[in-house]
Amino acid sequence: GAGVSQTPSNKVTEKGKYVELRCDPISGHTALYWYRQSLGQGPEFLIYFQGTGAADDSGLPNDRFFAVRPEGSVSTLKIQRTERGDSAVYLCASSLTSQAGANVLTFGAGSRLTVL
Amino acid sequence: AQSVTQPDIHITVSEGASLELRCNYSYGATPYLFWYVQSPGQGLQLLLKYFSGDTLVQGIKGFEAEFKRSQSSFNLRKPSVHWSDAAEYFCAVAKYNNNDMRFGAGTRLTVKP
């Protein structure tokens, strides 16, 4: 598509529930990134994919968070046993590749997650 | 690891006035530096980037930024602010391969009529 698409745009869930957030990157972009933005903060890196594999998942806060990109395009961020502290806007970005500084990230509008 | 500090949480300027948003970074090697703007309900939009070469970089919407290695700074400037520039501005620094971009906490810009 023309831009990075994220669904849902808003998600309200109860503590302890399971949540999936979807990201559809720009067509042809091989690198895909997930960030989390809490209120009043800058985006915080979670994980990035080069193709189908997670090249760096060092930003995932704990093992309740998991992300996949099985076919190298769409990615899903999965959060198990949600906690109130998981409430944030989850941003997805993609770039043509992850190499060098020549490529820049294009961000989606984000998925706002609220855990009650 | 790299990090970014944006000292000003909130800045208010009058329409037509000049603007400078401060950004200081910490990174051991040559940094890749970025400024993004975020309007309410919108995704982050890239204003400009610095990778190498000329330390004064021009971006979209009339913005420019200057990389000063000696001061570890990458301040964003605009000579005349428009009401539509009201938004949140984020400075970011990345490693050479872009896989771990670190953002500052942001500066919220309010534009007075």
Interface residues (C-beta under 8 A of the other chain):
Chain A: G3 V4 A31 Y33 Y35 G40 Q41 G42 P43 E44 F45 Y48 A55 D56 S58 G59 L91 A93 S95 S98 Q99 A100 G101 A102 N103 V104 L105 T106 F107 G108 A109 G110
Chain B: V4 Y32 F34 Y36 G41 Q42 G43 L44 Q45 L46 K49 F51 S52 F90 A92 A94 Y96 N97 N98 N99 D100 M101 R102 F103 G104 A105 G106
